[in-house]
Amino acid sequence: MLPFSAAAENNKHPILAVLKDAFRSSRRVLEIASGTGQHAVHFAANLPPLTWQPSDLPEHLDALEQRIAETDLDNLLSPIELDAGDLPWPVPARDAPDAFDAIFTANSLHIMSWDHVQRFFAGVEEALADGGTLCVYGAFKYDGAFTTPSNEAFDASLRERDPLSGLRDFEAVDALARAAGLMLVADNSLPANNQLVTWRRG
């Protein structure tokens, strides 16, 4: 049995609805922390103009590769090993002909340390082509406050498991994005108290 995420299954449809617009001019997408691969399969199947490149840590690659191998999607590539905190990323530079013009990640920033979040945006700065789009899905705090009691409880459970993890302040994340040359395009509220935030490199 392949690993299965109920959350990924539940949120893939509302995320796709946003990505259809956010990635409408994109051609090559790098997904950071692809996890079970459910998102990669669903999005590649429903966004056929895009070439979708999954990635994750070494311990997740075998199952991810197996799920992808069970599809017949020509636009879904074999996953690559990529640790968002390990720079430079093993991908083309942003000025290369085959650079990625879109990057997507889901439910990743709150399981990283803040140092890794900073490194994530440093990686985006080096990998995302001019005019490219970054989409980040997950829960955030705003003005230092949780948006719901359930998100506050979720944050507490994350920090109990790893004190360096936890929901990030949107303003701090947006500051990292701006420092990386990205402009905020949209902050979409999705079900289950999550957001899908879109930035674009000018």
Secondary structure, 3 states (H helix, E strand, C coil): CCCCCHHHHHHHHHHHHHHHHHCCCCCEEEEECCCCCHHHHHHHHHCCCCEEECEECHHHHHHHHHHHHCCCCCCECCCEECCCCCCCCCCCCCCCCCCEEEEEEECCHHHCCHHHHHHHHHHHHHHEEEEEEEEEEECEEECCECCCHHHHHHHHHHHHHCCCCCCEEHHHHHHHHHHCCEEEEEEEEECCCEEEEEEEEC
